[in-house]
Amino acid sequence: MNPPPLKAQEEAPPQPLGDFRPVDEWQVHLNALFYGLRGGRVRDYYQTMASGDYRLAHALAIEFYEAYRNKKDLPETLIIHEWGCGNGNLAACFLSHLKTLDTDGSLYRRVRYVLVDNNRETLQSALNHPDLQPHRERVAALQADVQELSGIKDKSVHWIHCNELWNDLPTKVMLRKEGEIAEEQMRPNLSDAKSKDFQDWFAFVEDFATKNMAKLKQQPPFLDEIIWEKDYQPVDWKRVPYRKTITEFLKPIEELVLVPVNLGSFATIKEAKRVLGTGGRFISFDAGTPEVETLASPDKPCYSLLGGQYSFIVNFALCEAVARHVGITDISIEQQREYVSRMLGKNVIALVDLLNTYPFPGRLKAWERDRLILRTLKVLSTAYRSPYHRKLDYVIPLDTPEPERTEMIALLRDLPPTGLPDIIAYLTEDEFLSVLPDLEALGFPREESQDLVRAAAGIRRDIDYFRFSLAT
């Protein structure tokens, strides 16, 4: 008779990579590892409304042009900062459209556009964007932390914008617990099985702690394998600014409900107030919510994991409270989609919203979903006409069978360079409606698709993309 299996033979506990620390500290650590190990492949993990498409940049260019076109006694140089420059597409499309709007060149010639990022490789990649080359004499780069721009003089900047930067900056997660305010702390681990992939585990842990990129790049992939333990401890207020503002904000929220506290966003608001001159404007686009009711919900997501990197929602309501705390009174928050529609004078919808209406039958394989996306892009690209040439960066899954793989290669090859650059883009109502029969032939439900267009301007999600703007 065989003895029962011993508990010791069960899966061993995970192996710690570090100690419990506040979530924002591990976020900063993971961001450094993510960009150091995957900086050249960021778009494999997430894309933004500005990384391939042009309409958000054009909306910004129109707003800037309208703000300064009729101003008298303009300075010889108008300093524009882009904080967190991405791949350079936002800058390229902004400057190109501003030059088109400014027919006599009186405004464009004054512009000095400064790309600001703390990652040297990101800056260089942005500067190399092909459509930025015609504007290079107007463009400069600054490697710096936007939370503390000690090298920038007070009142020396006229305009600042950033896209999906705030969710990348240090964020604490707080809650009320037994009458006190606590914060989430985390500890990273790898499974015992995964830890055996490393020849020298202790050396790896040391390289992980010191962010030794040269050595970590030689190790097996691990970012997606990290297992996070969580704990909740009292906040160390000596290390957290705006205690009174944060405490007052949390008072009406029930105990044990997690709330994001975007410390990095607060720091950029304070810096924007310092470096902007009179009449200057700071604009931030990001995903989150300004609704306290949503923030008070225990079911809301506070963050997501993208390629091993934590990305937090933005608590716009608390950002506004902090902005008022530092003395800013001219503040506005609106849905990003509504802003783009208003500036362009056309009702727009997000392509990803359309894709979400498709009635996927059961569990699709990756290649089946990708084939549908490519077919959809082909249809939409007959109506969508970009003023820029972009090649769709799309990787066909290796497990795609024939003849479907050949079909997808042909679809990808035949997409026009002025068509949709990726699935993160804005479509106008006219573009969408002109190809509605072809979309219906692909399987998109006609009535639901029409409802999407009709309701686009009024769609309200618990978590959505917003424009946060302040003026000095």
Disulfide bonds with the S-S distance in Angstrom:
none
